[in-house]
Amino acid sequence: MSNQVILKTAPGLRQLLPLPYGPMGRLKRDPLGFLLDGERRHGDVFRHQFGPLVFHLVSHPDDVKRVLLDNQKNYPRNWYYGRVKVVAGEGLVTTEGPPWRRLRRMTQPAFHPQRIAALAGAMTDATDVMLGRWREIARRGEPLDVAAEFVGLTLRIVGRTLLSIDFGGETDRIGAAVTKSLEFLDYRLNNVLSLPPSFPTPRNLRARRAIRFLDDVVFGIIAERRKDPGRDAGDLLAMLLATRDEETGEGLSDRELRDQIITFIGAGHETTAVALAWTTYLLSQHPEADRRLRAEVADVLDGRAPTAADLPRLVFTRRVIEESLRLYPPVFAVVRDVVADDAIGGFRIPARSMVVLSPYVTHRHPDFWPDPETFDPDRFTPERSAGRSRFAWYPFLGGPHQCIGQEFAMMEVTLIVAMLVQSFRFELAPGARVEPRPLLSLRPGGGVPLVLHPGR
């Protein structure tokens, strides 16, 4: 579609003053409901204006493709991502343009499939330790918040696979510093009028102490590795240390390594923990899918721990995870700036406005997902997936900025889910109510309290 064609303004809502009531109040209280209701009422391009700020929710997969791929240079990540820099620095999530392209080019080899497959053992070892502790809890018949457990597990896994250290555990200072830093980031992203980090508020001071501690740990590890440049520890840091820019021959600086490591720690455990929490919750609510999953795991593994080589045969297991990510994508929405006037879905998208993409909304588009609120892993069979738009399902986003750790995360979740169902069946604790809570990611509000029963 030509960008010279100026079409009509998209339908939607307008609030002249950004007051804490009306549409803006609902967006703050119930962002998922606001976005989903806007798409259902107004269509695939839904315009909402708060004072001088103009947003367009773009929901159709073809239009999502235009923003993330076909015309992606017109839709850079906006100022909102700059608020992440206080923790992540100049990492892959916060940079744009040539600096981002250089970082992406240099970090991509660390996520080569063969390199990722070699990390499977660290994932299953950490999971086995967690399951041993769960067995004691199961014997007592006590409910367990598996959402909190998965945060600790994925933190341990990212520590082992990234740096070959263990920074999980309730008393571990590194794990506590990571948690405090992410909580601070969560607060800043959900409170855009919060005071800058330089102001000495109690919250800011706690966060700055946690970030300084993490910096000391990470820079210390980098310094030790630099002393023995020929050593390959088999982790992602070793690969990052070895990589060279194909254009200049230079490696990553200590500061660049630090920023990538912190980015991978944050992105590599928060979203994976959320995906695991929603998957186990859904299995507790859908006994037939749970039965089929257990049958496949028993047939493929015959009681042993899974490996990377088993992944191609865990077909239904992957479909369960894909359907979980459809219903509850950890990254539920992203925002992009609009550089120049464009036309999407027959509507004008003006320069200096913003575009909102929501996997949560697109994953419920009735043209691509009949009965969209129903949990149905067989949506992802080859027969039913044939002809479906690439961007009808995009929990890892897409285009040049597609999540670099997608296959890492999918392998991790698949291995863990297989081990979980070998040991336990899941029953939602009596009286528990689990609802999505959109914060830094789409977390289950109040956790996922489950009663564990022997899996066999």
Secondary structure, DSSP 4 states (H G I P E B T S, - for coil): --TT---PPPPEEEESS--SSHHHHHHHH-HHHHHHHHHHHH-SEEEEEETTEEEEEE-SHHHHHIIIIITGGGS-B-GGGGGGHHHH-S-TTT--HHHHHHHHHHHGGGG-HHHHHTTHHHHHHHHHHHHHHHHHHHHHT--EEHHHHHHHHHHHHHHHHHHS----STT-HHHHHHHHHHHHHHHHHH-TTSPPTTS--HHHHHHHHHHHHHHHHHHHHHHHHHTSTT---SSHHHHHHH---TTT-----HHHHHHHHHHHHHHHHHHHHHHHHHHHHHHHH-HHHHHHHHHHHHHHHTTSPP-GGGGGG-HHHHHHHHHHHHHS-SS--EEEE--S-EEETTEEE-TT-EEEE-HHHHTT-TTTSSSTTS--GGGGSHHHHTT--GGGS-TT--GGGS-TTHHHHHHHHHHHHHHHHHHEEEEEPTT---EEEESSSEEEET--EEEEEE--
